[in-house]
Amino acid sequence: MLIHIGTARDSPELREKIRKLRRMCVDACKHTAQHLLPQIRSAVAEGIPADHPHLVLVFYMCQLFLKELSKCSRLVQLIPMDMTGYFENRAGPSNLGNVISQILLCKTIAPDFNQEEICSIAKDSQELSRLLSEMQEFLPTQDLSSERQAVLANDDACNKWTRKCRRNSLYKSFGTFCCIQRHNYL
């Protein structure tokens, strides 16, 4: 849906759909993590080393969603939308809070949708970052130094891929003639 921001399809209804979908995704990420993390914590506390593929998938999905949130924030900042007409025509709850605020402050309050949206996205990004840091504690870690040593110790396997194939000197000059050149599979 973010792809339609700034195009002819961009409208207040689309912005509202994006906002609702964003909130649903944040809630789904938090809900999923709330189901996974207690089980993983108890398994780790009991000393059970277990692989948690679901946690890894949720972790990477949350990382991707965090990147999408930053894109959404930039789009809202760069391409603002006037939402006053949308909220005035929409049937909603009684704005008792706004009426009381208007009486106390003696001025009308016009909510700025774009600013509220940017603040909401920032809050959601902070929640996801906190969630990612919690999940990262339980992710499996890699020992890169041992993997590098294993790869460097096996030089014969590496040379097969890094070394260019040497051709026989007789056929070296006929590289462009496919029918004359000696094939490697013969």
C-alpha positions as a printed NumPy array, in Angstrom:
array([[  0.   ,   0.   ,   0.   ],
       [  2.935,   2.333,   0.606],
       [  3.619,   2.203,  -3.108],
       [  0.44 ,   4.203,  -3.791],
       [  1.416,   7.179,  -1.609],
       [  2.012,  10.188,  -3.827],
       [  0.226,   8.676,  -6.832],
       [ -3.281,   9.214,  -8.168],
       [ -4.533,   6.468,  -5.824],
       [ -3.354,   8.381,  -2.754],
       [ -6.3  ,   9.464,  -0.643],
       [ -7.25 ,   9.977,   2.997],
       [ -8.942,   6.56 ,   2.952],
       [ -5.684,   4.918,   1.835],
       [ -3.742,   6.696,   4.574],
       [ -6.272,   5.496,   7.141],
       [ -6.01 ,   1.91 ,   5.81 ],
       [ -2.223,   2.103,   6.061],
       [ -2.474,   3.376,   9.635],
       [ -4.869,   0.589,  10.655],
       [ -2.777,  -2.09 ,   8.943],
       [  0.392,  -0.754,  10.566],
       [ -1.218,  -0.898,  14.01 ],
       [ -2.493,  -4.435,  13.348],
       [  0.991,  -5.575,  12.292],
       [  2.635,  -4.061,  15.37 ],
       [  0.046,  -5.711,  17.607],
       [  0.513,  -9.048,  15.814],
       [  4.304,  -8.865,  16.266],
       [  3.92 ,  -8.086,  19.967],
       [  1.312, -10.813,  20.432],
       [  3.463, -13.435,  18.678],
       [  6.507, -12.503,  20.717],
       [  4.44 , -12.686,  23.918],
       [  3.573, -16.278,  23.031],
       [  7.08 , -17.348,  22.034],
       [  9.328, -15.615,  24.555],
       [  7.94 , -17.138,  27.797],
       [  8.351, -20.666,  26.417],
       [ 11.882, -19.921,  25.283],
       [ 12.769, -18.27 ,  28.596],
       [ 11.565, -21.304,  30.541],
       [ 13.488, -23.667,  28.246],
       [ 16.67 , -21.621,  28.674],
       [ 16.148, -21.419,  32.455],
       [ 15.877, -25.221,  32.6  ],
       [ 19.107, -25.482,  30.633],
       [ 17.544, -26.994,  27.543],
       [ 19.499, -25.872,  24.497],
       [ 16.935, -25.742,  21.751],
       [ 16.749, -24.346,  18.288],
       [ 13.84 , -21.952,  17.897],
       [ 13.1  , -21.516,  14.177],
       [  9.844, -19.676,  14.896],
       [ 11.685, -17.088,  16.95 ],
       [ 14.213, -16.59 ,  14.156],
       [ 11.418, -16.09 ,  11.625],
       [  9.556, -13.631,  13.858],
       [ 12.822, -11.79 ,  14.522],
       [ 13.581, -11.313,  10.822],
       [  9.969, -10.42 ,  10.064],
       [ 10.073,  -7.734,  12.767],
       [ 13.341,  -6.407,  11.338],
       [ 11.764,  -6.109,   7.896],
       [  8.691,  -4.459,   9.38 ],
       [ 10.897,  -1.97 ,  11.237],
       [ 12.466,  -0.994,   7.899],
       [  8.992,  -0.573,   6.406],
       [  8.059,   1.678,   9.321],
       [ 11.007,   3.941,   8.562],
       [  9.89 ,   4.12 ,   4.917],
       [  6.356,   4.931,   6.054],
       [  7.623,   7.707,   8.312],
       [  9.669,   9.249,   5.507],
       [  6.708,   9.082,   3.128],
       [  4.379,  10.774,   5.622],
       [  6.976,  13.515,   6.151],
       [  7.696,  14.049,   2.452],
       [  4.152,  13.693,   1.113],
       [  1.712,  15.008,   3.738],
       [ -2.03 ,  14.534,   3.272],
       [ -4.793,  16.917,   4.352],
       [ -7.045,  14.681,   6.469],
       [ -9.364,  17.36 ,   7.917],
       [-12.198,  16.64 ,   5.481],
       [-11.904,  12.905,   6.062],
       [-12.243,  13.129,   9.832],
       [-15.037,  15.738,   9.715],
       [-17.221,  13.589,   7.444],
       [-16.546,  10.374,   9.327],
       [-19.024,   9.216,  11.92 ],
       [-17.125,   8.528,  15.081],
       [-17.34 ,   8.66 ,  18.837],
       [-18.457,  11.811,  20.556],
       [-15.544,  14.182,  20.764],
       [-16.209,  14.931,  24.412],
       [-12.478,  15.243,  25.115],
       [-12.068,  17.806,  22.335],
       [-15.116,  19.766,  23.55 ],
       [-13.779,  19.909,  27.112],
       [-10.34 ,  20.926,  25.845],
       [-11.901,  23.669,  23.717],
       [-13.824,  25.013,  26.709],
       [-10.787,  24.977,  28.985],
       [ -8.328,  26.379,  26.458],
       [-10.819,  28.767,  24.802],
       [ -9.637,  27.843,  21.323],
       [-10.428,  25.222,  18.753],
       [ -8.139,  22.249,  18.491],
       [ -7.357,  21.002,  15.017],
       [ -5.498,  17.682,  15.151],
       [ -2.555,  17.408,  12.789],
       [ -2.848,  13.938,  11.291],
       [  0.631,  13.951,   9.762],
       [  2.36 ,  14.925,  13.007],
       [  0.313,  12.405,  14.986],
       [  1.144,   9.731,  12.433],
       [  4.879,  10.49 ,  12.61 ],
       [  4.774,  10.299,  16.422],
       [  2.782,   7.067,  16.279],
       [  5.253,   5.516,  13.834],
       [  8.163,   6.578,  16.06 ],
       [  6.45 ,   4.975,  19.071],
       [  5.802,   1.774,  17.102],
       [  9.426,   1.733,  15.938],
       [ 10.631,   2.03 ,  19.533],
       [  8.349,  -0.83 ,  20.595],
       [  9.617,  -3.025,  17.776],
       [ 13.243,  -2.159,  18.563],
       [ 12.685,  -3.128,  22.198],
       [ 11.012,  -6.352,  21.086],
       [ 13.888,  -7.128,  18.713],
       [ 16.452,  -6.629,  21.467],
       [ 14.477,  -9.008,  23.723],
       [ 14.291, -11.644,  21.   ],
       [ 17.942, -11.253,  20.067],
       [ 18.982, -12.532,  23.501],
       [ 17.575, -15.963,  22.638],
       [ 18.7  , -16.23 ,  19.025],
       [ 21.396, -18.763,  18.191],
       [ 24.829, -17.217,  17.777],
       [ 27.465, -18.125,  15.24 ],
       [ 31.134, -18.57 ,  15.902],
       [ 32.531, -16.854,  12.83 ],
       [ 36.173, -17.41 ,  13.767],
       [ 35.85 , -21.22 ,  13.72 ],
       [ 33.98 , -21.123,  10.411],
       [ 36.696, -18.987,   8.844],
       [ 39.44 , -21.297,  10.112],
       [ 37.666, -24.325,   8.662],
       [ 37.351, -22.646,   5.293],
       [ 40.957, -21.455,   5.246],
       [ 42.275, -24.884,   6.243],
       [ 40.653, -26.504,   3.222],
       [ 42.62 , -24.76 ,   0.457],
       [ 42.07 , -27.471,  -2.167],
       [ 38.324, -26.903,  -2.232],
       [ 38.794, -23.148,  -2.494],
       [ 41.304, -23.382,  -5.311],
       [ 38.848, -25.32 ,  -7.425],
       [ 36.563, -22.281,  -7.449],
       [ 39.102, -19.458,  -7.39 ],
       [ 41.591, -20.778,  -9.917],
       [ 40.931, -20.241, -13.599],
       [ 40.958, -23.312, -15.722],
       [ 44.136, -23.485, -17.823],
       [ 43.673, -24.528, -21.4  ],
       [ 46.05 , -26.46 , -23.482],
       [ 48.366, -24.081, -25.33 ],
       [ 47.26 , -25.462, -28.709],
       [ 43.616, -24.506, -28.124],
       [ 44.263, -21.302, -26.214],
       [ 44.161, -19.052, -29.273],
       [ 40.98 , -20.651, -30.639],
       [ 38.782, -19.552, -27.756],
       [ 36.257, -17.786, -29.982],
       [ 35.727, -20.725, -32.329],
       [ 33.307, -22.988, -30.514],
       [ 33.517, -25.832, -33.003],
       [ 37.336, -26.014, -32.895],
       [ 37.855, -25.457, -29.196],
       [ 38.402, -28.495, -27.009],
       [ 35.593, -28.845, -24.498],
       [ 36.252, -29.354, -20.799],
       [ 33.889, -32.314, -20.526],
       [ 35.83 , -34.446, -23.06 ]])
